[in-house]
Amino acid sequence: MKKTYCIILICVFIGSSIAQTKKAPSFEEVISLQSVSNAVISPDGNSIVYEFQTVDWKENRYDRELWISNKGEAPFQLTNNLKNNSNNSKWSPNGKWIAFLSKKSEKTQVQVIRSAGGESFQLTQTGKNISDFEWSPDGKKIAFLQSEDKSKEEEKRKEKYGGFAVEDAEYSLRQLWVKDFNPVLLYQKLLPQQLKDSVLKEKLKARLVMDSVTFSVNRFKWSPDGKKIAYEHQPDPLRNTFFKADISIYDIISKTHKALVNNPSYDGLEDWSPDGKSILYRTSLSDTTSNYYLNGKIFKINIDGFGKQQLAKTFDEDIYNLQWNLSGIFGVAWQKTKRPIVKIDPKNGKVTTLSTAAERNWGYSFSKDGKHLAYTGATDNGITEVYHSSYPLKTSRKITKSSEQIDNWLVAKSEVISWKSKDGAIIEGILHKPQDYDPNKKYPLMVIIHGGPTGISTPGPVPSYLYPMIQWLNKGALLLRPNYRGSAGYGEKFRSLNVKNLGVGDAWDVLSGVDHLESQGLIDGNKVASMGWSQGGYISAFLTTNSDKFKAISVGAGISNWMTYYVNTDIHPFTRQYLKATPWSDKSIYEKTSPMTNINNAVTPTLIQHGEFDKRVPPANAYELFQGLQDVGVETKLIIYKGFGHGINKPKERLAAMWHNWQWFGKYIWGEEIEIPE
């Protein structure tokens, strides 16, 4: 093998004329891409506040701050928390204030700032982290969610009995609180001597809305007249109890609450009707055995419990981020690799697709009258931007210039391709090509498999995460990102194709995609690699022990043994729904779909990457695969990323993971011994 010590920008050969004016970005530059999200329009439709993310390499974190654009003018920074994020912004009803969440002291609290800019003020002073909040319609109150405070009881128990925890019994209910908003008191709080005044202290206190209740609140919405609060709740805040979530109404004047929707399975609050007479909600009705992969159902119901009506009956995909305003009911939904904004007619339930400036819309926000909206979205050739438009949608004005960051980069050329899998299912995927693509050349192929399984891969100029995709393209490879069976965007029948067929059918889809490209003469069939994280890691592990097609594989946070996974994961129902059994009721399905079952057939050099504290796919899966590969003599390496759970969410460790993948595949696909820079 040849030995190389070069960094990415030197070792990548670019032969086209494009290379004379554009550069191949480094790992650090890709990780450092600035991004925008969560755009919220002011009540009058004239201003937009959004989150702007940058990388702080020194502090090893991603920083999110609020930026604002007034009347289409150039955006400017609104907040600046040097140690933590500022996010979840919400306009006051009169548009003069913006509330947001930030951790400026020990706990995450509600902060407020004038929309014109200036100093922010901490509105709440509680002993627990606040997870969400909403302005009252008159702007005089803010309701918020936080967990009940059990610190004194916990300290007392620890002092006497030491440390222990009872599984599925140690939790704090999320409670609903309300806090008065009086701008005058914000300035008085700055004066230490006035904090001693008992009257002022009482005015500054938050109040618990419902005391002595035995449920945990997930989310809530004020009624348009401010006299009621609809809220979604479940018996406890444990992850798997979402199946038992119901919806109730709290009457502020009488201080009473009553159940409105209580189906046997999940019921999720979405929004009020503009007239305050109805509630919009999502439900699984009585389905507790297939709601991980089947479409949720959307209903509206009068607050007196009558007039229940299902909406969007014939729309074959989940609709997310539902909002009901004077112009109708809106949401976003995957339609293959597109994600349009859709509109639901609240009278007949019919769904229409709206056209925006983006191929994929991530979020949106309407003005109070429903005649203006802000949205975030991305095109096939750009990265996410913030847009402003009037409604009905005709033309959109782009507020941000995020895509200018990659103007001088050599980025991916993307196209959606399709092929037939082993069982005849039609599979789509994204094929990325380098800018200097030569149709007369056969390329190495890097297969990157998304997670989920209800995730989705889409076109885009800078695919990344923990794999150096752009760098591989510019090194001279093709990338295939298959939307295997189970992926979102193709309807619930397609999402159900891997039920009792996990790994097996998924492998068919990946291998048939590789065969398709090879039959077209696009790739070198002797230089094919596979990788993925979470479900993509599981499929890669399955390919490691069930195929000899790949020259190298990388398994990121992947399942290696469904039995090991089932007894350790934090989402046991996921396994029961997809495999339709427990290990004790049908051992054979667990063996059929587990990579470890065929470990003796493994021949592919395999890199394994895993977070130290992963609860979703516990590290035992990584160690089991690692030991099994060692025992059968397959080249393998296990890397544990310290302090992380299921995802790697800090820039330095992302950089490390990218280098680890670059090194591994450099060795087995390109025959290079690459040293990671110190």
C-alpha positions as CSV (number, residue, x, y, z in Angstrom):
1,M,0.0,0.0,0.0
2,K,1.1,3.6,-0.6
3,K,1.5,5.8,2.4
4,T,0.0,9.3,2.5
5,Y,0.2,12.1,5.1
6,C,-1.6,14.8,3.2
7,I,-4.7,16.7,4.3
8,I,-7.9,16.6,2.4
9,L,-7.3,19.8,0.3
10,I,-4.0,18.4,-1.0
11,C,-4.7,14.8,-1.5
12,V,-7.9,15.3,-3.5
13,F,-7.3,15.4,-7.3
14,I,-9.6,17.6,-9.3
15,G,-9.2,17.5,-13.0
16,S,-11.9,19.8,-14.4
17,S,-11.8,23.5,-15.1
18,I,-14.2,24.0,-12.2
19,A,-11.3,23.2,-9.9
20,Q,-9.5,26.3,-11.1
21,T,-12.1,28.5,-9.4
22,K,-13.6,26.3,-6.7
23,K,-12.1,24.4,-3.8
24,A,-12.7,21.1,-2.1
25,P,-13.8,22.0,1.5
26,S,-12.1,20.6,4.5
27,F,-13.8,18.6,7.2
28,E,-13.7,21.6,9.5
29,E,-15.3,23.8,6.9
30,V,-18.2,21.4,6.4
31,I,-18.8,21.0,10.1
32,S,-18.6,24.8,10.5
33,L,-21.3,25.6,8.0
34,Q,-23.7,28.2,9.5
35,S,-27.4,27.3,9.4
36,V,-30.8,28.8,10.0
37,S,-34.0,27.3,11.4
38,N,-37.3,28.0,13.2
39,A,-38.4,31.2,11.5
40,V,-41.3,32.9,13.3
41,I,-43.2,35.8,11.8
42,S,-44.5,38.7,13.8
43,P,-48.3,39.1,14.3
44,D,-48.4,41.9,11.8
45,G,-46.4,40.0,9.2
46,N,-43.6,42.6,8.9
47,S,-40.8,41.0,10.9
48,I,-39.2,37.6,11.1
49,V,-37.1,36.2,14.0
50,Y,-35.1,33.0,13.4
51,E,-32.4,30.9,14.9
52,F,-28.8,31.1,13.5
53,Q,-26.4,28.4,14.3
54,T,-22.6,28.7,14.3
55,V,-19.8,26.5,15.6
56,D,-17.7,27.4,18.7
57,W,-14.6,25.2,18.3
58,K,-13.0,26.6,21.5
59,E,-16.0,25.6,23.6
60,N,-16.7,22.6,21.5
61,R,-20.4,23.3,20.9
62,Y,-22.9,24.5,18.5
63,D,-24.3,27.9,19.4
64,R,-27.8,29.1,18.4
65,E,-28.8,32.7,18.7
66,L,-31.8,34.7,17.5
67,W,-31.6,37.0,14.5
68,I,-34.3,39.3,13.2
69,S,-35.3,40.9,9.9
70,N,-37.6,43.9,9.9
71,K,-39.7,44.7,6.8
72,G,-37.4,42.6,4.6
73,E,-34.3,44.5,5.6
74,A,-30.9,42.8,6.3
75,P,-31.1,40.6,9.4
76,F,-29.2,41.5,12.5
77,Q,-28.3,39.6,15.7
78,L,-30.8,39.9,18.5
79,T,-29.3,37.7,21.3
80,N,-25.8,36.7,22.4
81,N,-25.5,34.1,25.1
82,L,-21.7,33.3,25.2
83,K,-22.1,30.0,27.0
84,N,-25.5,28.6,25.9
85,N,-28.1,28.8,23.2
86,S,-31.1,31.1,22.7
87,N,-34.0,29.4,21.0
88,N,-37.7,28.7,20.8
89,S,-38.7,32.4,20.1
90,K,-42.3,33.5,20.3
91,W,-43.7,37.0,19.6
92,S,-46.0,38.7,22.1
93,P,-49.5,39.3,20.7
94,N,-48.8,43.0,20.2
95,G,-45.5,42.3,18.5
96,K,-43.4,44.5,20.9
97,W,-41.7,41.6,22.7
98,I,-40.0,38.4,21.8
99,A,-39.8,35.6,24.5
100,F,-37.4,32.8,24.1
101,L,-35.6,30.1,26.1
102,S,-32.0,30.4,27.3
103,K,-29.8,29.2,30.1
104,K,-28.1,32.3,31.5
105,S,-27.9,31.0,35.1
106,E,-28.2,27.5,36.4
107,K,-31.5,26.6,34.7
108,T,-33.1,27.2,31.3
109,Q,-35.6,30.0,31.7
110,V,-38.0,32.2,29.7
111,Q,-36.2,35.4,28.6
112,V,-37.8,38.4,26.9
113,I,-36.4,41.1,24.7
114,R,-37.8,44.0,22.9
115,S,-38.3,43.3,19.2
116,A,-36.4,46.5,18.4
117,G,-33.4,45.0,20.2
118,G,-31.5,45.9,23.3
119,E,-31.1,44.1,26.6
120,S,-32.9,40.9,27.4
121,F,-34.5,40.2,30.7
122,Q,-35.1,36.9,32.5
123,L,-38.8,36.6,33.1
124,T,-39.0,33.4,35.1
125,Q,-37.0,32.5,38.2
126,T,-37.7,28.8,38.8
127,G,-35.6,26.0,40.2
128,K,-36.1,23.6,37.3
129,N,-35.5,23.8,33.5
130,I,-38.4,25.2,31.5
131,S,-39.1,23.1,28.4
132,D,-41.8,25.1,26.6
133,F,-44.0,28.2,27.0
134,E,-46.8,30.1,25.3
135,W,-48.0,33.7,25.5
136,S,-51.6,34.3,26.5
137,P,-53.7,35.9,23.7
138,D,-53.8,39.2,25.6
139,G,-50.1,39.2,26.2
140,K,-50.4,39.6,29.9
141,K,-49.3,36.1,30.9
142,I,-46.9,33.4,29.9
143,A,-47.7,29.7,30.6
144,F,-44.8,27.3,30.7
145,L,-43.9,23.6,31.4
146,Q,-41.4,22.4,33.9
147,S,-40.8,19.2,35.9
148,E,-42.0,19.1,39.5
149,D,-39.3,19.8,42.0
150,K,-38.4,16.7,44.1
151,S,-34.9,17.8,45.0
152,K,-35.6,17.9,48.8
153,E,-37.1,14.4,48.9
154,E,-34.3,13.1,46.8
155,E,-31.6,14.6,49.0
156,K,-33.3,13.3,52.1
157,R,-33.5,9.7,50.7
158,K,-29.9,9.8,49.4
159,E,-28.7,11.0,52.8
160,K,-30.3,8.0,54.6
161,Y,-30.1,5.2,52.0
162,G,-27.4,6.3,49.5
163,G,-28.0,6.2,45.7
164,F,-30.4,3.8,44.0
165,A,-33.1,4.1,41.4
166,V,-36.2,1.9,40.6
167,E,-36.6,1.3,36.9
168,D,-39.6,3.0,35.3
169,A,-40.5,4.6,38.7
170,E,-38.1,7.4,39.1
171,Y,-39.5,10.5,37.4
172,S,-40.9,14.0,37.9
173,L,-44.2,15.0,36.3
174,R,-44.2,17.9,33.9
175,Q,-46.4,20.6,35.3
176,L,-48.1,23.6,33.8
177,W,-47.3,27.0,35.3
178,V,-48.4,30.6,34.5
179,K,-46.5,33.8,35.0
180,D,-47.7,37.4,34.8
181,F,-46.0,39.6,32.2
182,N,-45.7,43.2,33.2
183,P,-42.9,45.1,31.4
184,V,-42.6,47.6,34.3
185,L,-41.6,44.9,36.7
186,L,-38.8,43.8,34.3
187,Y,-36.9,47.0,35.0
188,Q,-37.6,46.9,38.7
189,K,-36.0,43.5,38.9
190,L,-32.7,45.0,38.0
191,L,-32.7,46.9,41.3
192,P,-31.5,44.5,44.1
193,Q,-33.0,46.5,46.9
194,Q,-36.5,46.2,45.4
195,L,-36.3,42.4,45.4
196,K,-36.6,42.6,49.1
197,D,-40.1,44.0,48.8
198,S,-42.5,41.2,49.6
199,V,-45.3,42.7,47.4
200,L,-43.0,42.8,44.4
201,K,-41.8,39.3,45.1
202,E,-45.3,38.0,45.1
203,K,-46.0,39.6,41.8
204,L,-42.9,38.1,40.3
205,K,-43.9,34.5,41.3
206,A,-45.1,31.9,38.9
207,R,-48.2,29.9,39.9
208,L,-48.9,26.2,39.4
209,V,-52.0,25.9,37.2
210,M,-53.2,22.5,38.3
211,D,-52.1,21.2,41.7
212,S,-52.2,17.6,42.9
213,V,-52.8,16.0,39.5
214,T,-51.4,12.6,38.7
215,F,-50.4,13.1,35.1
216,S,-47.6,14.7,33.1
217,V,-48.3,17.5,30.6
218,N,-46.7,17.2,27.2
219,R,-47.8,20.3,25.4
220,F,-50.6,22.9,25.7
221,K,-52.4,25.7,23.8
222,W,-54.3,28.8,25.0
223,S,-57.7,29.2,23.6
224,P,-58.1,32.2,21.3
225,D,-60.1,34.1,24.0
226,G,-57.6,33.2,26.7
227,K,-60.3,31.6,28.9
228,K,-59.2,28.0,28.4
229,I,-56.1,25.9,27.9
230,A,-56.1,22.6,26.0
231,Y,-53.3,20.3,27.0
232,E,-51.9,16.9,26.0
233,H,-51.1,14.7,29.0
234,Q,-50.0,11.1,29.9
235,P,-49.8,9.2,33.1
236,D,-46.0,9.8,33.5
237,P,-43.2,11.4,31.5
238,L,-41.6,8.0,30.6
239,R,-40.9,7.7,26.9
240,N,-43.0,4.6,26.2
241,T,-46.1,6.0,28.0
242,F,-46.9,8.2,25.0
243,F,-49.3,5.4,23.9
244,K,-51.6,6.6,26.7
245,A,-51.5,10.3,25.9
246,D,-54.9,12.0,26.0
247,I,-56.3,15.6,25.6
248,S,-58.1,17.7,28.2
249,I,-59.4,21.2,28.6
250,Y,-58.7,23.4,31.6
251,D,-61.1,26.2,32.4
252,I,-59.2,29.2,33.8
253,I,-62.2,30.8,35.5
254,S,-63.6,27.7,37.2
255,K,-60.2,26.1,37.7
256,T,-61.5,22.8,36.5
257,H,-60.4,20.4,33.9
258,K,-62.1,17.6,31.9
259,A,-61.1,15.0,29.4
260,L,-61.9,15.7,25.7
261,V,-60.1,13.0,23.8
262,N,-59.2,9.7,25.4
263,N,-58.7,6.9,22.9
264,P,-56.9,3.7,24.0
265,S,-53.8,4.8,22.1
266,Y,-51.9,8.1,21.5
267,D,-53.9,11.3,21.2
268,G,-51.8,14.4,20.5
269,L,-52.9,18.0,20.7
270,E,-52.2,20.1,17.6
271,D,-54.2,23.4,17.7
272,W,-57.4,25.4,18.4
273,S,-59.7,26.5,15.6
274,P,-59.6,30.3,15.1
275,D,-63.0,30.7,16.6
276,G,-62.1,28.7,19.7
277,K,-64.9,26.2,19.3
278,S,-62.9,23.2,18.1
279,I,-59.6,21.3,18.7
280,L,-57.4,19.8,16.1
281,Y,-55.6,16.6,17.1
282,R,-53.6,13.6,15.9
283,T,-54.4,10.1,17.1
284,S,-53.6,6.5,16.7
285,L,-57.1,5.6,18.0
286,S,-56.7,2.1,19.5
287,D,-53.6,1.1,17.6
288,T,-50.7,0.3,19.9
289,T,-49.1,-2.3,17.6
290,S,-48.3,-0.5,14.4
291,N,-48.3,3.2,15.0
292,Y,-44.5,3.4,14.6
293,Y,-44.9,2.9,10.8
294,L,-48.5,3.6,9.9
295,N,-49.9,7.1,9.3
296,G,-51.4,8.9,12.2
297,K,-55.0,10.1,11.8
298,I,-56.1,13.8,12.0
299,F,-59.3,14.8,13.6
300,K,-61.2,17.9,14.7
301,I,-63.7,17.9,17.6
302,N,-65.9,20.5,19.2
303,I,-64.8,21.3,22.8
304,D,-68.2,20.0,24.0
305,G,-67.1,16.6,22.7
306,F,-69.4,16.5,19.7
307,G,-68.9,17.1,16.0
308,K,-65.8,14.8,15.6
309,Q,-64.6,14.6,12.0
310,Q,-61.6,13.0,10.4
311,L,-59.6,15.1,8.1
312,A,-57.0,14.3,5.3
313,K,-58.5,10.7,5.1
314,T,-57.1,9.9,1.7
315,F,-53.6,11.6,2.1
316,D,-51.1,8.7,2.4
317,E,-48.4,10.3,4.6
318,D,-48.0,11.8,8.0
319,I,-48.6,15.6,8.1
320,Y,-46.5,17.4,10.7
321,N,-46.5,20.8,12.4
322,L,-50.2,21.3,12.0
323,Q,-51.5,24.9,12.4
324,W,-55.0,26.2,12.1
325,N,-55.6,29.9,11.3
326,L,-58.1,32.0,9.4
327,S,-56.8,30.8,6.0
328,G,-57.1,27.1,6.8
329,I,-55.2,24.2,8.4
330,F,-51.6,23.8,7.3
331,G,-48.8,21.4,7.7
332,V,-45.7,19.9,6.0
333,A,-45.5,16.3,4.6
334,W,-42.9,14.2,2.9
335,Q,-43.8,13.4,-0.7
336,K,-41.0,11.1,-1.8
337,T,-37.9,13.4,-1.6
338,K,-39.9,16.6,-1.5
339,R,-41.5,18.2,1.6
340,P,-44.1,20.7,0.6
341,I,-46.4,22.8,2.8
342,V,-49.9,21.3,2.5
343,K,-53.3,22.8,3.3
344,I,-56.3,20.9,4.8
345,D,-59.8,22.2,4.2
346,P,-61.3,22.2,7.7
347,K,-64.8,21.6,6.2
348,N,-64.3,18.7,3.9
349,G,-60.8,17.5,5.0
350,K,-59.3,17.6,1.5
351,V,-55.6,18.2,1.2
352,T,-53.9,20.4,-1.4
353,T,-50.1,20.9,-1.9
354,L,-48.7,24.4,-1.9
355,S,-45.8,25.5,-4.0
356,T,-43.0,27.4,-2.3
357,A,-39.4,28.5,-3.3
358,A,-38.0,25.4,-1.6
359,E,-38.1,21.7,-2.5
360,R,-38.1,20.8,1.2
361,N,-39.9,23.0,3.8
362,W,-38.8,22.4,7.4
363,G,-41.0,24.8,9.3
364,Y,-43.3,27.8,8.8
365,S,-45.2,30.5,10.7
366,F,-48.2,32.6,9.8
367,S,-49.1,36.2,10.8
368,K,-52.2,36.7,12.9
369,D,-54.5,37.3,10.0
370,G,-53.1,34.4,8.0
371,K,-52.0,36.6,5.1
372,H,-48.3,36.4,5.5
373,L,-45.9,33.6,6.4
374,A,-42.3,32.9,7.0
375,Y,-40.8,29.5,6.3
376,T,-37.5,27.7,6.2
377,G,-36.6,25.4,3.4
378,A,-33.9,24.1,1.1
379,T,-33.6,23.5,-2.7
380,D,-31.8,20.7,-4.4
381,N,-28.7,22.9,-5.0
382,G,-28.8,25.1,-1.9
383,I,-28.8,24.8,1.9
384,T,-31.6,26.0,4.2
385,E,-32.8,29.6,3.9
386,V,-35.5,31.8,5.5
387,Y,-38.2,33.0,3.2
388,H,-41.1,35.5,3.5
389,S,-44.2,35.4,1.4
390,S,-47.8,36.6,1.3
391,Y,-50.6,34.2,1.3
392,P,-52.0,32.8,-1.0
393,L,-48.4,31.9,-2.1
394,K,-47.2,33.5,-5.2
395,T,-43.7,34.8,-4.9
396,S,-41.3,34.4,-2.0
397,R,-38.5,36.7,-0.8
398,K,-35.4,35.1,0.5
399,I,-34.3,36.7,3.8
400,T,-31.0,34.9,4.4
401,K,-28.0,34.1,2.3
402,S,-26.8,30.8,3.8
403,S,-26.0,29.2,0.4
404,E,-23.4,31.8,-0.4
405,Q,-21.1,29.9,2.0
406,I,-20.7,27.2,-0.6
407,D,-20.5,29.3,-3.7
408,N,-16.8,28.7,-3.9
409,W,-17.0,25.0,-3.0
410,L,-16.8,21.9,-5.1
411,V,-20.1,20.3,-4.0
412,A,-22.3,17.3,-4.9
413,K,-24.3,17.0,-8.1
414,S,-27.5,15.2,-7.0
415,E,-30.1,13.1,-8.8
416,V,-32.9,10.9,-7.8
417,I,-32.7,7.4,-9.2
418,S,-34.8,4.3,-8.9
419,W,-34.4,0.5,-9.2
420,K,-36.2,-2.7,-8.6
421,S,-35.4,-4.7,-5.4
422,K,-35.2,-8.5,-5.1
423,D,-39.0,-8.8,-4.3
424,G,-40.0,-6.3,-7.0
425,A,-40.4,-3.3,-4.8
426,I,-39.4,0.0,-6.5
427,I,-36.7,1.7,-4.4
428,E,-35.5,5.3,-4.9
429,G,-32.2,6.7,-3.8
430,I,-30.0,9.8,-4.2
431,L,-27.0,9.4,-6.4
432,H,-24.3,12.1,-5.8
433,K,-21.7,12.7,-8.4
434,P,-18.6,15.0,-8.3
435,Q,-18.5,18.2,-10.3
436,D,-16.0,16.7,-12.7
437,Y,-18.0,13.5,-13.3
438,D,-16.8,11.5,-16.3
439,P,-19.4,9.1,-17.8
440,N,-16.7,7.0,-19.3
441,K,-15.1,6.3,-15.9
442,K,-16.0,3.7,-13.3
443,Y,-16.0,5.0,-9.8
444,P,-15.7,3.6,-6.3
445,L,-19.1,3.6,-4.6
446,M,-19.8,4.8,-1.1
447,V,-23.2,3.7,0.2
448,I,-24.6,5.9,3.0
449,I,-27.7,4.5,4.7
450,H,-30.0,6.8,6.6
451,G,-31.5,6.1,10.1
452,G,-35.1,5.8,11.2
453,P,-36.1,3.5,9.6
454,T,-38.6,6.2,8.7
455,G,-35.9,8.7,7.9
456,I,-35.2,9.8,4.3
457,S,-32.3,10.9,2.2
458,T,-32.7,13.8,-0.1
459,P,-30.7,15.7,-2.8
460,G,-28.4,18.4,-1.6
461,P,-25.1,20.0,-2.3
462,V,-23.4,19.2,1.0
463,P,-24.5,15.9,2.5
464,S,-22.4,15.3,5.7
465,Y,-23.0,14.4,9.4
466,L,-20.3,11.9,10.4
467,Y,-19.2,10.8,7.0
468,P,-16.8,12.9,4.8
469,M,-19.2,12.7,1.8
470,I,-18.1,15.8,-0.1
471,Q,-14.4,14.8,0.4
472,W,-15.1,11.4,-1.1
473,L,-16.8,12.9,-4.1
474,N,-13.9,15.2,-4.7
475,K,-11.5,12.3,-4.2
476,G,-13.2,10.5,-7.0
477,A,-16.1,8.4,-5.8
478,L,-19.9,8.2,-6.3
479,L,-22.3,8.3,-3.3
480,L,-25.5,6.3,-3.1
481,R,-28.0,7.1,-0.4
482,P,-30.9,4.6,-0.7
483,N,-34.4,5.3,0.6
484,Y,-34.9,1.6,1.5
485,R,-38.3,0.1,2.5
486,G,-39.6,1.8,5.6
487,S,-38.4,5.3,4.5
488,A,-40.8,8.2,4.9
489,G,-42.4,9.9,1.9
490,Y,-43.6,6.8,0.0
491,G,-46.8,6.0,1.9
492,E,-47.6,3.7,4.8
493,K,-47.6,0.5,2.6
494,F,-44.0,1.1,1.7
495,R,-43.2,1.9,5.3
496,S,-44.6,-1.4,6.3
497,L,-42.5,-3.5,3.9
498,N,-39.8,-4.2,6.5
499,V,-42.2,-5.4,9.2
500,K,-41.0,-8.8,10.3
501,N,-38.4,-8.3,7.5
502,L,-35.9,-5.8,9.1
503,G,-32.4,-6.2,7.8
504,V,-33.4,-8.8,5.3
505,G,-35.5,-6.6,3.0
506,D,-33.4,-3.6,3.7
507,A,-30.3,-5.5,2.5
508,W,-32.2,-6.4,-0.7
509,D,-32.8,-2.8,-1.4
510,V,-29.2,-1.7,-0.8
511,L,-27.6,-4.6,-2.7
512,S,-30.0,-4.2,-5.6
513,G,-29.1,-0.5,-5.8
514,V,-25.4,-1.4,-6.0
515,D,-26.2,-4.0,-8.7
516,H,-28.2,-1.4,-10.6
517,L,-25.3,1.0,-10.7
518,E,-22.8,-1.7,-11.6
519,S,-25.0,-3.0,-14.5
520,Q,-25.1,0.6,-15.9
521,G,-21.3,0.7,-15.9
522,L,-21.1,3.6,-13.5
523,I,-19.1,2.0,-10.6
524,D,-16.2,-0.3,-10.0
525,G,-17.9,-3.3,-8.4
526,N,-14.7,-4.2,-6.6
527,K,-14.6,-0.9,-4.7
528,V,-17.9,-0.7,-2.9
529,A,-18.3,0.5,0.8
530,S,-21.3,0.8,3.1
531,M,-22.0,2.8,6.2
532,G,-24.8,4.3,8.3
533,W,-25.9,5.5,11.8
534,S,-28.6,4.1,14.0
535,Q,-31.0,2.1,11.6
536,G,-28.4,2.7,8.9
537,G,-25.8,1.3,11.3
538,Y,-28.0,-1.8,11.8
539,I,-28.4,-2.4,8.1
540,S,-24.6,-2.0,7.6
541,A,-24.0,-4.6,10.4
542,F,-26.5,-6.9,8.7
543,L,-24.6,-6.5,5.4
544,T,-21.3,-7.2,7.3
545,T,-22.5,-10.7,8.3
546,N,-24.7,-11.5,5.3
547,S,-22.8,-10.2,2.2
548,D,-19.3,-10.2,0.8
549,K,-20.0,-7.5,-1.7
550,F,-18.4,-4.7,0.3
551,K,-14.7,-4.0,0.7
552,A,-15.3,-2.1,3.9
553,I,-18.2,-1.2,6.2
554,S,-18.7,1.3,9.0
555,V,-21.4,0.6,11.7
556,G,-22.5,3.7,13.6
557,A,-24.7,3.1,16.7
558,G,-26.1,0.0,15.0
559,I,-28.1,-3.0,16.4
560,S,-26.2,-6.3,16.2
561,N,-28.5,-8.5,18.1
562,W,-32.2,-7.8,18.5
563,M,-32.4,-9.8,21.8
564,T,-29.6,-7.7,23.3
565,Y,-31.2,-4.6,21.9
566,Y,-34.7,-5.4,23.1
567,V,-33.8,-5.8,26.8
568,N,-31.6,-2.7,27.0
569,T,-33.2,-0.1,24.7
570,D,-35.4,2.8,25.9
571,I,-38.1,2.1,23.2
572,H,-39.1,-1.6,23.7
573,P,-42.4,-1.1,21.7
574,F,-40.4,-0.2,18.5
575,T,-39.0,-3.8,18.5
576,R,-42.3,-5.4,19.3
577,Q,-44.1,-3.5,16.5
578,Y,-41.6,-4.2,13.7
579,L,-40.8,-7.8,14.7
580,K,-44.4,-8.5,15.9
581,A,-43.0,-10.5,18.8
582,T,-40.9,-10.5,21.9
583,P,-37.8,-12.7,22.1
584,W,-39.8,-15.0,24.4
585,S,-42.8,-15.4,22.0
586,D,-40.9,-15.8,18.7
587,K,-37.2,-16.4,19.0
588,S,-36.9,-17.2,15.3
589,I,-37.8,-13.7,14.0
590,Y,-35.1,-12.2,16.3
591,E,-32.6,-14.6,14.9
592,K,-33.6,-14.1,11.3
593,T,-33.1,-10.3,11.5
594,S,-30.1,-10.2,13.8
595,P,-26.6,-9.6,12.3
596,M,-25.0,-11.8,14.9
597,T,-26.9,-14.8,13.7
598,N,-24.6,-15.1,10.7
599,I,-21.4,-13.8,12.3
600,N,-19.5,-16.9,11.1
601,N,-20.1,-15.7,7.5
602,A,-18.6,-12.3,8.0
603,V,-15.6,-11.3,5.9
604,T,-15.8,-7.6,5.5
605,P,-13.4,-5.3,7.5
606,T,-15.7,-3.3,9.8
607,L,-15.3,-0.1,11.7
608,I,-17.7,0.3,14.7
609,Q,-18.6,3.7,16.1
610,H,-20.8,4.2,19.2
611,G,-21.7,6.7,21.9
612,E,-20.7,5.8,25.4
613,F,-24.1,6.4,27.0
614,D,-26.4,5.4,24.1
615,K,-29.8,4.4,25.5
616,R,-31.5,4.0,22.2
617,V,-29.0,1.4,20.9
618,P,-27.0,0.5,24.0
619,P,-23.2,0.0,23.5
620,A,-23.6,-3.7,24.3
621,N,-24.5,-4.1,20.6
622,A,-21.2,-2.6,19.6
623,Y,-19.2,-4.8,21.9
624,E,-21.0,-7.9,20.8
625,L,-20.4,-7.3,17.1
626,F,-16.8,-6.3,17.8
627,Q,-16.1,-9.5,19.7
628,G,-17.8,-11.6,17.2
629,L,-15.8,-10.2,14.3
630,Q,-12.6,-10.7,16.2
631,D,-13.5,-14.3,17.0
632,V,-14.0,-15.1,13.3
633,G,-10.8,-13.3,12.3
634,V,-12.4,-10.3,10.5
635,E,-10.5,-7.0,10.6
636,T,-12.4,-4.6,12.9
637,K,-12.0,-1.6,15.1
638,L,-14.3,-0.2,17.8
639,I,-14.4,3.5,18.7
640,I,-16.4,4.7,21.7
641,Y,-17.2,8.4,21.8
642,K,-17.0,9.5,25.4
643,G,-19.9,11.3,27.0
644,F,-22.3,10.9,24.0
645,G,-25.7,9.2,23.7
646,H,-27.3,8.1,20.4
647,G,-25.9,11.0,18.4
648,I,-22.6,12.8,18.2
649,N,-23.6,16.4,18.7
650,K,-20.3,18.3,19.3
651,P,-18.0,19.5,16.6
652,K,-14.7,18.1,17.8
653,E,-16.1,14.6,18.1
654,R,-17.8,14.9,14.8
655,L,-14.4,15.9,13.3
656,A,-12.9,12.8,14.9
657,A,-15.6,10.5,13.6
658,M,-15.2,11.9,10.1
659,W,-11.4,11.3,10.3
660,H,-12.0,7.8,11.5
661,N,-14.2,7.0,8.5
662,W,-11.8,8.7,6.1
663,Q,-9.0,6.7,7.5
664,W,-10.9,3.4,7.4
665,F,-12.2,3.6,3.9
666,G,-9.0,5.2,2.6
667,K,-7.2,2.0,3.6
668,Y,-9.7,-0.5,2.2
669,I,-11.1,1.3,-0.8
670,W,-8.1,3.3,-2.0
671,G,-5.2,1.3,-0.4
672,E,-3.9,4.2,1.6
673,E,-2.5,4.3,5.1
674,I,-3.8,7.7,6.4
675,E,-2.5,9.2,9.6
676,I,-4.9,11.4,11.5
677,P,-3.4,14.9,12.1
678,E,-2.4,15.7,15.7
